[in-house]
Amino acid sequence: MSDTQNRSWMAALATGLSLIACYGTLAAIVVLGALGVGIALNETVWAGAIVLFAALAVAALALRWRRHGRGVPVLLGGAGLALIVFAMNVSYSLPAELGGFVLLCLGTWADWRGGRA
């Protein structure tokens, strides 16, 4: 197994971790609230984890760019990261957040498809 094949899962893992950090934590809070357990969550740390994993996904996309030579995955991922950073740090907007995650997922999918070709 070559080094480039070992990196094929990194962008998908980081994207998944970013999604879990965002929506998985939100789901856990809702479930715990429904069970009567209240937790205090530091929103700055939460947003930082989401942005960190999204940035790692874009970095993984950039590393894989050399394998298939297509810039579209990196551009899609970068645009998604920009929207996520905007939504988390500048002014929260659900459409911006969702759009960012959609673009990040599309970039990861395009990387996976491009790496196979």
C-alpha contacts under 8 A as a table, 3 or more apart, distances in Angstrom:
res1	aa1	res2	aa2	distance
1	M	5	Q	6.38
1	M	6	N	7.09
2	S	5	Q	5.39
2	S	6	N	6.58
3	D	6	N	5.14
3	D	7	R	6.63
4	T	7	R	5.25
4	T	8	S	6.67
4	T	64	R	7.24
4	T	67	R	6.89
5	Q	8	S	5.34
6	N	9	W	6.96
7	R	10	M	5.43
7	R	11	A	7.96
7	R	60	A	7.62
7	R	64	R	7.15
8	S	11	A	7.04
8	S	12	A	7.90
8	S	64	R	7.28
8	S	112	W	6.97
8	S	115	G	7.63
9	W	12	A	5.38
9	W	13	L	6.07
10	M	13	L	5.14
10	M	14	A	6.16
10	M	57	A	7.08
10	M	60	A	5.91
11	A	14	A	5.22
11	A	15	T	6.03
11	A	56	L	7.39
11	A	57	A	4.46
11	A	58	V	6.99
11	A	59	A	7.84
11	A	60	A	4.97
11	A	61	L	5.87
11	A	108	T	6.08
12	A	15	T	5.10
12	A	16	G	6.04
12	A	57	A	7.09
12	A	108	T	6.02
13	L	16	G	5.07
13	L	17	L	6.11
13	L	57	A	7.64
14	A	17	L	5.01
14	A	18	S	6.16
14	A	53	F	5.30
14	A	54	A	6.50
14	A	56	L	5.98
14	A	57	A	4.79
15	T	18	S	5.11
15	T	19	L	6.29
15	T	53	F	6.61
15	T	54	A	5.93
15	T	57	A	5.49
15	T	104	L	7.05
15	T	105	C	6.83
15	T	108	T	7.56
16	G	19	L	5.08
16	G	20	I	6.07
17	L	20	I	4.97
17	L	21	A	5.90
17	L	50	I	7.94
17	L	53	F	6.22
18	S	21	A	5.03
18	S	22	C	6.26
18	S	49	A	7.31
18	S	50	I	4.88
18	S	51	V	7.23
18	S	52	L	7.71
18	S	53	F	4.85
18	S	54	A	5.59
19	L	22	C	5.16
19	L	23	Y	5.84
19	L	24	G	7.07
19	L	50	I	7.38
19	L	101	F	7.53
20	I	23	Y	5.41
20	I	24	G	4.35
20	I	25	T	6.69
21	A	24	G	5.74
21	A	25	T	5.65
21	A	46	W	7.27
21	A	49	A	6.66
21	A	50	I	5.60
22	C	25	T	5.74
22	C	26	L	6.39
22	C	46	W	7.57
22	C	47	A	7.81
22	C	50	I	5.99
23	Y	26	L	4.88
23	Y	27	A	6.01
24	G	27	A	5.05
24	G	28	A	6.15
25	T	28	A	5.03
25	T	29	I	6.19
26	L	29	I	5.15
26	L	30	V	6.29
27	A	30	V	5.09
27	A	31	V	6.15
28	A	31	V	5.13
28	A	32	L	5.99
29	I	32	L	5.17
29	I	33	G	5.92
29	I	38	G	7.85
29	I	39	I	7.39
30	V	33	G	5.03
30	V	34	A	6.14
31	V	34	A	5.08
31	V	35	L	6.35
32	L	35	L	5.00
32	L	36	G	6.33
32	L	37	V	5.09
32	L	38	G	6.73
33	G	36	G	5.00
33	G	37	V	5.16
33	G	38	G	5.65
34	A	37	V	7.40
41	L	46	W	7.52
42	N	45	V	5.54
42	N	46	W	6.30
43	E	46	W	4.85
43	E	47	A	5.99
44	T	47	A	5.23
44	T	48	G	6.00
45	V	48	G	4.90
45	V	49	A	6.14
46	W	49	A	5.29
46	W	50	I	6.44
47	A	50	I	5.12
47	A	51	V	6.22
47	A	88	M	5.68
47	A	89	N	7.57
48	G	51	V	5.17
48	G	52	L	5.90
49	A	52	L	4.98
49	A	53	F	6.18
50	I	53	F	5.50
50	I	54	A	6.27
51	V	54	A	5.03
51	V	55	A	6.02
51	V	81	L	7.38
51	V	84	I	6.78
51	V	85	V	6.20
51	V	88	M	7.64
52	L	55	A	5.11
52	L	56	L	6.20
53	F	56	L	4.95
53	F	57	A	6.22
54	A	57	A	5.04
54	A	58	V	6.44
54	A	81	L	6.03
54	A	84	I	7.96
54	A	104	L	7.59
55	A	58	V	5.11
55	A	59	A	6.17
55	A	81	L	6.52
56	L	59	A	4.94
56	L	60	A	6.12
57	A	60	A	5.06
57	A	61	L	6.21
57	A	77	G	7.59
57	A	104	L	7.96
57	A	108	T	7.86
58	V	61	L	4.90
58	V	62	A	6.19
58	V	74	V	6.40
58	V	77	G	5.49
58	V	78	G	6.19
58	V	81	L	7.45
58	V	104	L	7.91
59	A	62	A	5.01
59	A	63	L	6.28
60	A	63	L	5.02
60	A	64	R	6.29
61	L	64	R	5.16
61	L	65	W	6.17
61	L	73	P	6.62
61	L	74	V	5.57
61	L	77	G	7.49
61	L	107	G	7.81
61	L	108	T	7.07
61	L	111	D	6.77
62	A	65	W	5.03
62	A	66	R	7.67
62	A	74	V	5.86
63	L	66	R	6.47
64	R	67	R	5.35
64	R	68	H	7.12
64	R	111	D	7.50
64	R	115	G	7.77
65	W	68	H	5.77
65	W	69	G	5.20
65	W	70	R	6.08
65	W	71	G	6.57
65	W	73	P	7.96
65	W	74	V	7.35
65	W	111	D	7.88
66	R	69	G	5.22
67	R	115	G	6.59
68	H	114	G	5.97
68	H	115	G	5.44
68	H	117	A	7.79
70	R	73	P	6.96
70	R	114	G	7.16
71	G	74	V	5.41
71	G	75	L	6.16
72	V	75	L	5.02
72	V	76	L	6.00
72	V	107	G	7.09
72	V	110	A	7.37
73	P	76	L	5.17
73	P	77	G	5.97
73	P	106	L	7.43
73	P	107	G	4.04
73	P	108	T	6.36
73	P	109	W	7.78
73	P	110	A	5.38
73	P	111	D	5.25
74	V	77	G	5.04
74	V	78	G	5.82
74	V	107	G	6.40
75	L	78	G	5.02
75	L	79	A	6.06
75	L	107	G	7.39
76	L	79	A	5.19
76	L	80	G	6.13
76	L	103	L	5.42
76	L	104	L	6.23
76	L	106	L	6.76
76	L	107	G	4.79
77	G	80	G	4.97
77	G	81	L	6.05
77	G	103	L	5.95
77	G	104	L	4.35
77	G	105	C	7.48
77	G	106	L	7.46
77	G	107	G	4.82
77	G	108	T	7.09
78	G	81	L	4.99
78	G	82	A	6.15
78	G	104	L	7.48
79	A	82	A	5.06
79	A	83	L	6.34
79	A	100	G	7.02
79	A	103	L	6.78
79	A	104	L	7.61
80	G	83	L	5.19
80	G	84	I	6.18
80	G	99	G	6.90
80	G	100	G	3.77
80	G	101	F	6.00
80	G	102	V	7.13
80	G	103	L	4.66
80	G	104	L	4.79
81	L	84	I	5.01
81	L	85	V	6.03
81	L	100	G	6.13
81	L	101	F	7.88
81	L	104	L	6.79
82	A	85	V	5.16
82	A	86	F	6.11
82	A	100	G	7.24
83	L	86	F	5.00
83	L	87	A	6.09
83	L	96	A	5.59
83	L	97	E	6.31
83	L	99	G	7.08
83	L	100	G	4.79
84	I	87	A	5.06
84	I	88	M	6.00
84	I	96	A	6.84
84	I	97	E	5.26
84	I	100	G	5.12
84	I	101	F	7.12
85	V	88	M	5.15
85	V	89	N	5.68
85	V	90	V	7.33
86	F	89	N	5.48
86	F	90	V	4.93
86	F	91	S	6.24
86	F	92	Y	7.22
86	F	96	A	7.59
87	A	90	V	6.06
87	A	91	S	5.41
87	A	92	Y	4.25
87	A	93	S	5.44
87	A	94	L	7.46
87	A	96	A	5.95
87	A	97	E	5.48
88	M	91	S	6.89
88	M	92	Y	5.85
88	M	97	E	7.77
89	N	92	Y	7.36
92	Y	96	A	7.79
92	Y	97	E	7.69
93	S	96	A	5.23
93	S	97	E	6.18
94	L	97	E	5.02
94	L	98	L	6.03
95	P	98	L	5.17
95	P	99	G	5.80
96	A	99	G	5.03
96	A	100	G	5.95
97	E	100	G	5.12
97	E	101	F	6.36
98	L	101	F	5.18
98	L	102	V	6.12
99	G	102	V	5.01
99	G	103	L	6.12
100	G	103	L	5.19
100	G	104	L	6.08
101	F	104	L	4.97
101	F	105	C	6.03
102	V	105	C	5.14
102	V	106	L	6.06
103	L	106	L	4.94
103	L	107	G	6.03
104	L	107	G	5.09
104	L	108	T	6.24
105	C	108	T	5.04
105	C	109	W	6.07
106	L	109	W	4.98
106	L	110	A	5.97
107	G	110	A	5.05
107	G	111	D	6.08
108	T	111	D	5.06
108	T	112	W	6.23
109	W	112	W	5.07
109	W	113	R	6.18
110	A	113	R	5.06
110	A	114	G	5.84
111	D	114	G	5.01
111	D	115	G	5.86
112	W	115	G	5.19
112	W	116	R	6.39
113	R	116	R	5.33
113	R	117	A	6.61
114	G	117	A	5.36
